Amino acid sequence: MMMKENPGEHRDEMTLYTSTVSTCAWRVRIAMELKGLRYTPVAVDLPGGQQRESEFAHASANRQVPLLEVRLGGVGDLRVRITQSVAICEFLEERNAGCGLCLLPRDDPVRRARVREVVETVTSLIQPAQNRTTVSRVAAVAGAEAADGVKREAVLSGLHALERLLAGSAGDFAVGDEVSLADAFVVPQAHASEHVHGLDVASEAPTVHRVARRAAELPAFRAARGGYTKGDV
Ligand SMILES: N[C@@H](CCC(=O)N[C@@H](CS)C(=O)NCC(=O)O)C(=O)O
């Protein structure tokens, strides 16, 4: 496979294992676009269970997407693999500090902490409750209907927490008036909450709804969108 080399100072070649039904991989695609980075996408069929099979399962420590493979430019043929969307996005920011948008505000520790609060609320509080593997484990014990109820309740209460946070931090975007990594996490979660879990985000979490709608219209966010509609998140 021909990998896409980046023009920046490092000339890294990056492959992103992704899925059109993954909010976690969607966050990384947004970060890539905001930084202006090129990568080769490889689709993993999550509903078909490909994450637990052969090549991908061997490559990915957690058998989940996203997984980023990087052939580091300028250091021979060194290749690294990184899982976890937060670790991937922070790597992209640190390795490409001079490219595109600054994802984590550099000169303002309070604002940086706010961005990380939003990121963690999505990634640690909300998303695990909607993960396919978690939901099937609950379903195996309590039945599909109960599992669906638990998931919806957990996502809704996480969404309320996110709303309380954004009510204090948001301007035009999730943290202040500039786009940051926080928006890359809020947009996919707002979309899944509405279109997968059937929640009325506009009335349950009006600030989340407002900033997500605005960010989603930006070219980088549109480019990263993929075919996400319903399914595994
Ligand atoms: N904390 C991880 C979560 C990754 C995750 O849950 N990925 C989901 C898609 S969003 C997945 O691969 N699900 C399939 C599975 O767990 O079998 C991250 O932020 O990257």
Ligand as a Chemical Component Dictionary entry (heavy atoms), coordinates in Angstrom:
data_LIG
# 
_chem_comp.id                   LIG 
_chem_comp.type                 NON-POLYMER 
_chem_comp.pdbx_formal_charge   0 
_chem_comp.three_letter_code    LIG 
# 
loop_
_chem_comp_atom.comp_id 
_chem_comp_atom.atom_id 
_chem_comp_atom.alt_atom_id 
_chem_comp_atom.type_symbol 
_chem_comp_atom.charge 
_chem_comp_atom.model_Cartn_x 
_chem_comp_atom.model_Cartn_y 
_chem_comp_atom.model_Cartn_z 
_chem_comp_atom.pdbx_ordinal 
LIG N1  N1  N 0 -10.648 4.964  24.718 1  
LIG C1  C1  C 0 -10.571 4.509  23.358 2  
LIG C2  C2  C 0 -11.887 3.844  22.989 3  
LIG C3  C3  C 0 -11.823 3.156  21.641 4  
LIG C4  C4  C 0 -13.163 2.514  21.297 5  
LIG O1  O1  O 0 -14.053 2.274  22.151 6  
LIG N2  N2  N 0 -13.323 2.237  20.002 7  
LIG C5  C5  C 0 -14.568 1.660  19.542 8  
LIG C6  C6  C 0 -15.138 2.453  18.384 9  
LIG S1  S1  S 0 -15.463 4.104  18.890 10 
LIG C7  C7  C 0 -14.307 0.248  19.036 11 
LIG O2  O2  O 0 -13.300 -0.035 18.398 12 
LIG N3  N3  N 0 -15.276 -0.626 19.343 13 
LIG C8  C8  C 0 -15.220 -2.012 18.964 14 
LIG C9  C9  C 0 -15.023 -2.929 20.139 15 
LIG O3  O3  O 0 -14.831 -2.456 21.271 16 
LIG O4  O4  O 0 -15.074 -4.143 19.900 17 
LIG C10 C10 C 0 -10.251 5.702  22.433 18 
LIG O5  O5  O 0 -10.556 6.832  22.810 19 
LIG O6  O6  O 0 -9.646  5.501  21.366 20 
# 
loop_
_chem_comp_bond.comp_id 
_chem_comp_bond.atom_id_1 
_chem_comp_bond.atom_id_2 
_chem_comp_bond.value_order 
_chem_comp_bond.pdbx_ordinal 
LIG N1  C1  SING 1  
LIG C1  C2  SING 2  
LIG C1  C10 SING 3  
LIG C2  C3  SING 4  
LIG C3  C4  SING 5  
LIG C4  O1  DOUB 6  
LIG C4  N2  SING 7  
LIG N2  C5  SING 8  
LIG C5  C6  SING 9  
LIG C5  C7  SING 10 
LIG C6  S1  SING 11 
LIG C7  O2  DOUB 12 
LIG C7  N3  SING 13 
LIG N3  C8  SING 14 
LIG C8  C9  SING 15 
LIG C9  O3  DOUB 16 
LIG C9  O4  SING 17 
LIG C10 O5  DOUB 18 
LIG C10 O6  SING 19 
# 
